[in-house]
Amino acid sequence: MDIRDEDVTKALEEMRERAAAFAPVEGRAIQDGDFAQVKLLGTPEGGGDRCKPTRALPYWRGRDDGAVQHELEGGDAGEHKNFDVEYPADYRIQRWQKKYHYAVEVLGIKTKKLPK
């Protein structure tokens, strides 16, 4: 088997990602690339098939998660936000193809630190 430099580089980057630590961020709002730990409560407009609201705790944001991420950008730890997200008719999760109202509390902000 022939091992190329690209293979070694890729394996090392994967190891760094697995060994990453998350350091708390204080004194500033959520920025692109940060990870926000939040309490998230999503309620579908008009109830629908499942009248139970969706819940997720914790919710880590660190890549493009769409509309929810957009609403979190600029939030501070301890902040409460309320917003609506309209999911399109072709959204990948069929039961979410409607409008949801979200209530979010930002619990903390962290940044990923990769080892050398």
C-alpha positions as CSV (number, residue, x, y, z in Angstrom):
1,M,0.0,0.0,0.0
2,D,1.3,3.4,-1.0
3,I,1.0,6.1,1.7
4,R,0.9,9.7,0.3
5,D,1.7,12.9,2.2
6,E,-2.0,13.9,1.8
7,D,-3.0,10.7,3.6
8,V,-0.7,11.5,6.6
9,T,-1.9,15.1,6.7
10,K,-5.5,14.1,6.6
11,A,-5.0,11.5,9.4
12,L,-3.2,14.1,11.6
13,E,-6.0,16.7,11.1
14,E,-8.7,14.1,12.0
15,M,-6.7,13.3,15.2
16,R,-6.5,17.0,16.1
17,E,-10.2,17.4,15.6
18,R,-10.9,14.5,17.9
19,A,-8.6,15.9,20.6
20,A,-10.0,19.4,20.4
21,A,-10.9,21.3,23.6
22,F,-13.6,23.9,24.1
23,A,-12.6,27.0,25.9
24,P,-15.2,29.3,27.4
25,V,-15.5,32.8,25.9
26,E,-16.4,35.7,28.0
27,G,-16.9,39.4,27.4
28,R,-18.2,39.2,23.8
29,A,-21.2,38.0,21.8
30,I,-21.4,34.8,19.6
31,Q,-19.2,35.1,16.5
32,D,-18.9,33.0,13.4
33,G,-17.1,29.7,14.3
34,D,-18.0,29.8,18.0
35,F,-20.0,27.1,19.7
36,A,-23.1,28.3,21.6
37,Q,-24.6,26.1,24.3
38,V,-28.3,26.9,24.4
39,K,-31.7,25.8,25.7
40,L,-33.9,25.5,22.6
41,L,-37.6,25.1,22.6
42,G,-39.3,25.0,19.1
43,T,-43.1,25.0,18.8
44,P,-44.8,24.3,15.5
45,E,-47.4,26.9,14.4
46,G,-50.9,25.6,14.7
47,G,-49.8,22.4,16.4
48,G,-49.8,19.9,13.6
49,D,-49.2,16.1,13.8
50,R,-47.2,16.4,16.9
51,C,-48.3,19.1,19.2
52,K,-45.4,18.5,21.5
53,P,-42.7,21.1,21.1
54,T,-39.2,20.0,20.0
55,R,-36.5,20.3,22.6
56,A,-32.7,20.1,22.4
57,L,-30.3,20.7,25.2
58,P,-27.5,21.4,24.7
59,Y,-27.4,22.8,21.1
60,W,-23.8,23.4,19.8
61,R,-23.5,25.8,16.9
62,G,-20.3,25.7,15.0
63,R,-21.1,25.3,11.4
64,D,-23.8,26.5,9.0
65,D,-27.0,25.3,10.7
66,G,-29.2,27.7,8.8
67,A,-31.8,30.0,10.2
68,V,-31.4,29.1,13.8
69,Q,-27.6,29.8,13.6
70,H,-28.4,33.1,11.9
71,E,-30.6,34.1,14.9
72,L,-28.0,33.1,17.4
73,E,-25.2,35.2,15.8
74,G,-24.5,38.2,18.1
75,G,-26.2,36.7,21.1
76,D,-24.6,36.9,24.6
77,A,-24.5,34.4,27.4
78,G,-27.6,34.7,29.5
79,E,-29.6,36.3,26.7
80,H,-33.1,35.1,25.8
81,K,-34.3,35.3,22.2
82,N,-37.6,34.5,20.5
83,F,-37.9,34.2,16.7
84,D,-39.8,32.3,14.0
85,V,-38.3,30.1,11.3
86,E,-40.3,29.1,8.2
87,Y,-39.0,25.8,6.9
88,P,-39.6,25.2,3.1
89,A,-41.9,22.6,1.7
90,D,-38.9,20.6,0.5
91,Y,-37.2,20.6,3.9
92,R,-35.4,17.3,4.5
93,I,-37.6,16.6,7.7
94,Q,-41.1,16.4,6.5
95,R,-42.8,17.2,9.8
96,W,-40.8,20.4,10.0
97,Q,-42.1,21.8,6.7
98,K,-44.0,24.6,8.4
99,K,-43.3,27.6,10.6
100,Y,-41.8,27.1,14.1
101,H,-41.5,29.6,16.9
102,Y,-38.3,29.2,18.9
103,A,-37.5,30.4,22.4
104,V,-33.8,30.2,23.1
105,E,-31.6,30.9,26.1
106,V,-27.9,31.2,25.5
107,L,-26.2,29.3,28.3
108,G,-22.6,29.9,27.2
109,I,-20.2,30.5,24.4
110,K,-17.1,28.4,23.7
111,T,-14.4,28.3,21.0
112,K,-12.7,25.2,19.8
113,K,-8.9,24.9,20.5
114,L,-7.0,22.4,18.4
115,P,-3.8,20.8,19.7
116,K,-0.6,21.4,17.8
